[in-house]
Amino acid sequence: MEFFFLNITNYRVTIQFQSQLQAKVINMKDFGKAAKLLFRLLYTENEYKGRSLSGGRPNAKYEQRPPIEDTTKLHVIYDIIKEKFGTAEVQVKDKIRELLKPSRAK
């Protein structure tokens, strides 16, 4: 797996970096798989383990988890997936949430 370095200036990703990410998903047909791949490329396990997308509410089974801190990377994912697949942000969030489920953290 190649490593990318995120260069953010005023919450903008460099065009070169974004085009590298777009190249990773150019041949993918499923937006869910593409979103998960981009998420794994942009976030380390330490950045997302034990967290949720928006700081989910606790329930009887799980305690409240803090939100992911760097949401800029999420917006990069949303933009790339929307451009390639025309998919709404909500649908992308649902796919990424599958990676963040507490049951997956074990």
C-alpha positions in Angstrom: 0.0 0.0 0.0 1.3 3.4 -0.9 1.3 6.2 1.7 0.0 9.7 0.9 0.8 12.9 2.7 -2.1 15.2 3.1 -1.1 18.8 2.4 -3.9 21.0 3.6 -3.8 24.8 3.4 -6.9 26.6 4.7 -8.8 23.3 4.5 -8.0 22.8 0.8 -6.3 19.7 -0.5 -3.7 20.2 -3.2 -5.0 19.3 -6.6 -2.1 16.9 -7.1 -3.0 15.0 -4.0 -6.7 14.8 -4.9 -5.9 13.6 -8.4 -3.8 10.8 -6.8 -6.8 9.8 -4.7 -9.1 9.9 -7.8 -6.7 7.7 -9.6 -7.0 5.0 -6.9 -10.8 4.7 -7.5 -11.0 5.4 -11.2 -11.8 1.8 -12.2 -14.0 1.0 -9.3 -17.7 0.4 -10.0 -19.0 0.4 -6.4 -19.1 3.8 -4.5 -19.1 2.0 -1.1 -15.9 0.1 -1.8 -14.3 3.3 -3.2 -15.3 5.3 -0.1 -13.9 2.7 2.2 -10.7 2.5 0.3 -10.2 6.3 0.4 -11.1 6.3 4.1 -8.4 3.7 4.8 -5.8 5.6 2.7 -6.5 8.9 4.5 -6.9 7.8 8.1 -4.7 5.7 10.3 -6.3 3.2 12.6 -5.4 5.3 15.6 -7.3 8.2 14.1 -10.6 6.3 13.8 -10.5 3.5 16.3 -13.1 4.0 19.0 -14.6 7.0 17.2 -17.7 7.7 15.2 -18.3 10.1 12.3 -20.3 12.6 14.4 -19.8 11.6 18.0 -22.7 9.1 18.3 -25.1 9.0 21.2 -24.7 6.2 23.8 -27.1 3.4 24.1 -27.6 0.4 26.4 -24.9 -1.5 24.7 -22.2 1.1 24.0 -20.9 4.2 25.6 -20.7 7.5 23.6 -17.7 7.6 21.2 -16.0 10.9 20.3 -16.2 12.1 16.7 -13.3 11.8 14.2 -11.2 14.9 14.7 -10.0 15.7 11.2 -13.2 16.1 9.1 -11.3 17.7 6.3 -10.3 14.3 5.1 -14.0 13.2 5.1 -14.9 16.1 2.9 -12.2 15.1 0.4 -13.8 11.6 0.3 -17.3 13.1 -0.2 -16.1 15.3 -3.0 -14.3 12.5 -4.9 -17.1 10.1 -4.6 -19.7 12.7 -5.5 -17.7 13.6 -8.6 -17.2 10.0 -9.8 -20.4 8.4 -8.8 -22.9 11.3 -8.3 -23.6 9.8 -4.8 -25.0 11.9 -2.0 -22.9 12.6 1.1 -25.4 10.7 3.3 -24.9 7.5 1.3 -21.2 7.8 1.6 -21.5 8.4 5.4 -23.5 5.2 5.8 -20.8 3.2 4.0 -18.0 4.7 6.1 -20.0 4.1 9.3 -19.7 0.4 8.6 -16.0 0.7 9.2 -16.5 2.5 12.5 -19.0 0.2 14.1 -18.0 -0.7 17.7 -18.2 -4.4 16.9 -15.4 -3.9 14.3 -13.1 -2.3 16.9 -12.6 -5.6 18.8 
